[in-house]
Amino acid sequence: MPTYDYDLFVIGAGSGGVRAARLAAMGGARVAVAEEYRVGGTCVVRGCIPKKFMVYASEFSQSFKTARGYGWTVGETSFDWQRFLTAKDIEIARLSGIYVSNLENAGAELIHGRAELVDAHTVRLIAQDRAVTADKVLIATGGWPTLPPGLPGVEHAITSNEAFHLPELPKRILVVGGGYIAVEFAGIFNGLGVETTLLYRGPNILRGFDNDVRAHLAGELERRGITVILGCHHDRLEKTDAGIVSHLSSGHTVENDVVMFATGRAPNTKGLGLEAAGVAVDEAGAVVVDQFSRSTVPNIWAVGDVTNRINLTPVAIREAAAFVETAFNDNPQAFDHQQVASAVFSQPPIGAVGLTEADARHAGHRLDIYRSVFRPMKVTFYGGEERTLMKLVVDHPSGRVLGCHVVGPDAPEIIQMAAIAIKMGVSKAQWDATCAVHPTAAEELVTMRSPYVAAGMSQGG
Ligand SMILES: Cc1cc2nc3c(=O)[nH]c(=O)nc-3n(C[C@H](O)[C@H](O)[C@H](O)COP(=O)(O)OP(=O)(O)OC[C@H]3O[C@@H](n4cnc5c(N)ncnc54)[C@H](O)[C@@H]3O)c2cc1C
């Protein structure tokens, strides 16, 4: 038996890498984890967590408006971007520090610096200019935002990475993209008082989400003052004294202070030595893995965004936990990627789990669609126009609820609970047997009596 320096070497201390390193070390394995930037990875440092702080910050402008409707006199308000950034960075440093302590307390060795594979069992530590060996290697290097290659002037644009550290809050911003990150940042900047335009080349934002959700959110974004331009893309960008001019495929130009592209992320596999180790990647550069997250090389595994399955923090964490069970505890476990709930922290936010109506129909289900669009109670009080959308996609013959889609306040919180029911495969009758909690928006989910579209009907109404 060859002897190695470590039982497990983890490359990347983000959501997936930290979880795997901790669990394996707590189980007695000799574990090292290398991190080239900051422990915590994308989620903690330039993803979920700082983004949500920005969402919280930006929501106050709406709250100030609402407060007036409830009898408050709100004095002059202003927002100090620098003060916010400082507070945000302090909190991110605190959270990153907790990740470091958790690793150390578990007994894992943290190595600061880049690591690259030399062969299946050898890892080169670039900063220390030395190589170490490991029985098993876990690639957990995450993903990285990409800019459209070859687009003239794209060097003047930023990505989400830079959006967390803008030296000053712009007056005007163009957010490019239709995915959840683009939609979230459009809401953030709009809420912070920045004149915001969202530009997307497709026919509607949030591809992959239910079509009713997509249409509803696009309307709500515009209601809140975001200019949404669809079916249009950049021909080039030009930097002028006044700002950045976007020359669009429609022939129009728009001028902004900042242009942010949120048009895609690529798995972090460049220069990682995968070829030398014999690890196969797909055409997107993602590590090819089986259901147990094992790569094409038996002792090398990969979890999280670098595998480009479902690129969310809880998924990376669950894949990591399943990896440790499989590789170290003689208990093969494959994370089930079905019915993973997700949230979009747009304003208003989205929560979704299970099949969209289109996907369910495509899969051959005969459906009953339950749908409710209403003004939330908080909004009606002051005469606001915002609408909440709730939708259930139900398989007609079995009554099983296949999908639940919510756009409105607290949707991410609501969907976490709905996800339990969807995962359990409960029927619409069982949802309805659940007594409502009143007065809430969520009670609508258990009180939608008649279908908006019933199986057999071809159109809604
Ligand atoms: C703006 C934004 C918002 C997001 N919001 C959400 C959200 O609300 N909810 C959600 O669930 N998910 C969200 N995500 C996605 C989430 O952040 C990722 O799915 C998650 O971080 C993936 O974890 P990971 O372990 O695969 O990779 P990461 O967290 O990206 O960690 C990879 C780590 O590996 C390090 N690394 C890379 N290469 C090397 C190397 N060769 N040597 C050493 N270290 C290396 C990197 O520096 C990084 O720290 C968001 C992402 C972004 C960009």
The ligand as an SDF file (V2000), in Angstrom:
LIG
                    3D

 53 58  0  0  0  0  0  0  0  0999 V2000
  -23.5640   36.8970   -6.9530 C   0  0  0  0  0  0  0  0  0  0  0  0
  -23.9000   35.5000   -6.5220 C   0  0  0  0  0  0  0  0  0  0  0  0
  -24.9970   35.2760   -5.7250 C   0  0  0  0  0  0  0  0  0  0  0  0
  -25.3250   33.9930   -5.3190 C   0  0  0  0  0  0  0  0  0  0  0  0
  -26.4280   33.8270   -4.5360 N   0  0  0  0  0  0  0  0  0  0  0  0
  -26.7670   32.5830   -4.1240 C   0  0  0  0  0  0  0  0  0  0  0  0
  -27.8970   32.3840   -3.2760 C   0  0  0  0  0  0  0  0  0  0  0  0
  -28.6010   33.3260   -2.9330 O   0  0  0  0  0  0  0  0  0  0  0  0
  -28.1660   31.1330   -2.8570 N   0  0  0  0  0  0  0  0  0  0  0  0
  -27.3950   30.0560   -3.2280 C   0  0  0  0  0  0  0  0  0  0  0  0
  -27.6790   28.9430   -2.8030 O   0  0  0  0  0  0  0  0  0  0  0  0
  -26.3250   30.2160   -4.0410 N   0  0  0  0  0  0  0  0  0  0  0  0
  -25.9980   31.4490   -4.4890 C   0  0  0  0  0  0  0  0  0  0  0  0
  -24.8940   31.6250   -5.2810 N   0  0  0  0  0  0  0  0  0  0  0  0
  -24.1500   30.4290   -5.7170 C   0  0  0  0  0  0  0  0  0  0  0  0
  -23.2040   29.9400   -4.6340 C   0  0  0  0  0  0  0  0  0  0  0  0
  -22.3650   30.9920   -4.2200 O   0  0  0  0  0  0  0  0  0  0  0  0
  -22.3850   28.7810   -5.1680 C   0  0  0  0  0  0  0  0  0  0  0  0
  -23.2450   27.7890   -5.6700 O   0  0  0  0  0  0  0  0  0  0  0  0
  -21.5110   28.1620   -4.0910 C   0  0  0  0  0  0  0  0  0  0  0  0
  -20.6340   29.1000   -3.5310 O   0  0  0  0  0  0  0  0  0  0  0  0
  -20.7150   27.0010   -4.6930 C   0  0  0  0  0  0  0  0  0  0  0  0
  -19.8360   26.4740   -3.7440 O   0  0  0  0  0  0  0  0  0  0  0  0
  -18.5180   25.7180   -4.2070 P   0  0  0  0  0  0  0  0  0  0  0  0
  -17.9440   25.0900   -2.9920 O   0  0  0  0  0  0  0  0  0  0  0  0
  -18.8060   24.8580   -5.3650 O   0  0  0  0  0  0  0  0  0  0  0  0
  -17.5580   26.8540   -4.7750 O   0  0  0  0  0  0  0  0  0  0  0  0
  -17.0870   28.2490   -4.1900 P   0  0  0  0  0  0  0  0  0  0  0  0
  -17.9250   28.6850   -3.0480 O   0  0  0  0  0  0  0  0  0  0  0  0
  -16.9980   29.1410   -5.3650 O   0  0  0  0  0  0  0  0  0  0  0  0
  -15.6400   27.9550   -3.6130 O   0  0  0  0  0  0  0  0  0  0  0  0
  -14.5750   27.6270   -4.4340 C   0  0  0  0  0  0  0  0  0  0  0  0
  -13.3120   28.0910   -3.7550 C   0  0  0  0  0  0  0  0  0  0  0  0
  -12.1970   27.4970   -4.4010 O   0  0  0  0  0  0  0  0  0  0  0  0
  -11.1380   28.4440   -4.4380 C   0  0  0  0  0  0  0  0  0  0  0  0
  -10.2270   28.0060   -5.4970 N   0  0  0  0  0  0  0  0  0  0  0  0
  -10.4790   27.9300   -6.8170 C   0  0  0  0  0  0  0  0  0  0  0  0
   -9.4230   27.3810   -7.4660 N   0  0  0  0  0  0  0  0  0  0  0  0
   -8.4880   27.1130   -6.5200 C   0  0  0  0  0  0  0  0  0  0  0  0
   -7.1920   26.5150   -6.5660 C   0  0  0  0  0  0  0  0  0  0  0  0
   -6.6550   26.0570   -7.6990 N   0  0  0  0  0  0  0  0  0  0  0  0
   -6.5010   26.4040   -5.4170 N   0  0  0  0  0  0  0  0  0  0  0  0
   -7.0320   26.8380   -4.2310 C   0  0  0  0  0  0  0  0  0  0  0  0
   -8.2520   27.3920   -4.1430 N   0  0  0  0  0  0  0  0  0  0  0  0
   -8.9850   27.5130   -5.2650 C   0  0  0  0  0  0  0  0  0  0  0  0
  -11.8580   29.7600   -4.7070 C   0  0  0  0  0  0  0  0  0  0  0  0
  -11.0720   30.8680   -4.3300 O   0  0  0  0  0  0  0  0  0  0  0  0
  -13.0950   29.5970   -3.8380 C   0  0  0  0  0  0  0  0  0  0  0  0
  -12.9080   30.1160   -2.5470 O   0  0  0  0  0  0  0  0  0  0  0  0
  -24.5260   32.8990   -5.7050 C   0  0  0  0  0  0  0  0  0  0  0  0
  -23.3980   33.1120   -6.5030 C   0  0  0  0  0  0  0  0  0  0  0  0
  -23.0920   34.3900   -6.9100 C   0  0  0  0  0  0  0  0  0  0  0  0
  -21.8880   34.6150   -7.7830 C   0  0  0  0  0  0  0  0  0  0  0  0
  1  2  1  0
  2  3  1  0
  2 52  2  0
  3  4  2  0
  4  5  1  0
  4 50  1  0
  5  6  2  0
  6  7  1  0
  6 13  1  0
  7  8  2  0
  7  9  1  0
  9 10  1  0
 10 11  2  0
 10 12  1  0
 12 13  2  0
 13 14  1  0
 14 15  1  0
 14 50  1  0
 15 16  1  0
 16 17  1  0
 16 18  1  0
 18 19  1  0
 18 20  1  0
 20 21  1  0
 20 22  1  0
 22 23  1  0
 23 24  1  0
 24 25  2  0
 24 26  1  0
 24 27  1  0
 27 28  1  0
 28 29  2  0
 28 30  1  0
 28 31  1  0
 31 32  1  0
 32 33  1  0
 33 34  1  0
 33 48  1  0
 34 35  1  0
 35 36  1  0
 35 46  1  0
 36 37  1  0
 36 45  1  0
 37 38  2  0
 38 39  1  0
 39 40  1  0
 39 45  2  0
 40 41  1  0
 40 42  2  0
 42 43  1  0
 43 44  2  0
 44 45  1  0
 46 47  1  0
 46 48  1  0
 48 49  1  0
 50 51  2  0
 51 52  1  0
 52 53  1  0
M  END
$$$$
